[in-house]
Amino acid sequence: MDAQVECRSDWAYAQRPLAFHWQRQRRTIQAVLAEARTPDGMQFVVRTTEHELFELSYQQLIDQWTIQPHAIKEKA
């Protein structure tokens, strides 16, 4: 199953992620801590309202998101 990410898209798709589904729960993004354009698409490091860190990657050519817990944990 493809990862589900809700994002804001004004002039292009995947401009700013707003929420995503992880382990059957919807996680709201509190802040985008980093973003980068890669040859494949966009990458974001985000903090959820539960103070969890995740890396969201969007691969434009195959129109697919991937979600991974970010290695560094933030303090609440």
Backbone hydrogen bonds in HBPLUS format (Angstrom, degrees):
<---DONOR---> <-ACCEPTOR-->    atom                        ^
c    i                          cat <-CA-CA->   ^        H-A-AA   ^      H-
h    n   atom  resd res      DA  || num        DHA   H-A  angle D-A-AA Bond
n    s   type  num  typ     dist DA aas  dist angle  dist       angle   num
A0021-HIS N   A0004-GLN O   3.07 MM  17  5.65 151.6  2.16 156.8 159.8     1
A0006-GLU N   A0019-ALA O   2.74 MM  13  5.13 167.4  1.75 146.4 150.6     2
A0018-LEU N   A0006-GLU O   2.72 MM  12  5.58 178.0  1.72 150.2 151.0     3
A0019-ALA N   A0006-GLU O   3.29 MM  13  5.13 160.1  2.33 135.3 136.2     4
A0008-ARG N   A0016-ARG O   2.67 MM   8  5.07 166.2  1.68 151.3 152.0     5
A0015-GLN N   A0008-ARG O   3.21 MM   7  5.87 133.4  2.44 147.9 161.0     6
A0016-ARG N   A0008-ARG O   3.18 MM   8  5.07 147.1  2.29 143.8 145.6     7
A0029-ILE N   A0018-LEU O   2.92 MM  11  5.31 168.3  1.93 141.7 140.3     8
A0020-PHE N   A0027-ARG O   2.97 MM   7  5.38 150.5  2.06 145.0 154.5     9
A0027-ARG N   A0020-PHE O   2.68 MM   7  5.38 174.0  1.69 173.2 175.3    10
A0022-TRP N   A0025-GLN O   2.84 MM   3  5.38 161.9  1.87 157.6 157.4    11
A0025-GLN N   A0022-TRP O   3.03 MM   3  5.38 152.9  2.11 110.3 118.8    12
A0049-THR N   A0028-THR O   3.02 MM  21  5.95 140.1  2.18 157.8 161.8    13
A0030-GLN N   A0047-ARG O   2.72 MM  17  5.67 149.5  1.81 145.0 155.7    14
A0031-ALA N   A0047-ARG O   3.18 MM  16  5.27 158.5  2.23 143.1 146.1    15
A0047-ARG N   A0031-ALA O   2.85 MM  16  5.27 160.7  1.89 155.0 159.7    16
A0033-LEU N   A0045-VAL O   2.72 MM  12  5.44 142.5  1.85 149.1 161.2    17
A0034-ALA N   A0045-VAL O   3.28 MM  11  5.05 149.8  2.38 137.0 136.7    18
A0045-VAL N   A0034-ALA O   2.87 MM  11  5.05 159.2  1.92 139.7 142.3    19
A0036-ALA N   A0043-GLN O   2.89 MM   7  5.24 149.6  1.98 147.5 151.9    20
A0043-GLN N   A0036-ALA O   2.85 MM   7  5.24 149.8  1.94 155.7 163.1    21
A0038-THR N   A0041-GLY O   2.76 MM   3  5.17 166.1  1.78 144.5 149.1    22
A0041-GLY N   A0038-THR O   3.25 MM   3  5.17 135.8  2.46  97.0 108.5    23
A0060-GLN N   A0040-ASP O   2.79 MM  20  6.02 145.3  1.91 151.0 161.0    24
A0042-MET N   A0058-TYR O   3.07 MM  16  5.18 140.4  2.23 136.0 146.4    25
A0058-TYR N   A0042-MET O   2.76 MM  16  5.18 167.4  1.78 157.3 161.2    26
A0044-PHE N   A0056-LEU O   2.78 MM  12  5.13 151.7  1.86 152.6 160.9    27
A0056-LEU N   A0044-PHE O   2.81 MM  12  5.13 157.7  1.86 149.3 156.6    28
A0046-VAL N   A0054-PHE O   2.88 MM   8  5.44 162.8  1.91 157.4 163.2    29
A0054-PHE N   A0046-VAL O   3.02 MM   8  5.44 155.2  2.09 147.3 154.5    30
A0048-THR N   A0052-GLU O   2.89 MM   4  5.30 157.2  1.94 148.7 156.4    31
A0051-HIS N   A0048-THR O   2.95 MM   3  5.15 157.0  2.00 115.2 116.7    32
A0070-HIS N   A0053-LEU O   2.89 MM  17  5.19 179.0  1.89 122.5 122.2    33
A0055-GLU N   A0068-GLN O   2.73 MM  13  5.24 165.7  1.75 162.4 167.5    34
A0068-GLN N   A0055-GLU O   2.99 MM  13  5.24 151.8  2.07 146.8 155.1    35
A0057-SER N   A0066-THR O   2.95 MM   9  5.22 164.6  1.97 150.2 154.3    36
A0066-THR N   A0057-SER O   2.83 MM   9  5.22 144.5  1.95 147.2 157.3    37
A0059-GLN N   A0064-GLN O   2.81 MM   5  5.32 174.0  1.82 161.6 160.6    38
A0063-ASP N   A0059-GLN O   2.88 MM   4  5.69 110.6  2.37 141.0 159.9    39
A0064-GLN N   A0059-GLN O   3.19 MM   5  5.32 157.5  2.24 136.3 142.6    40
A0063-ASP N   A0060-GLN O   3.23 MM   3  4.81 149.4  2.32  93.7 102.7    41
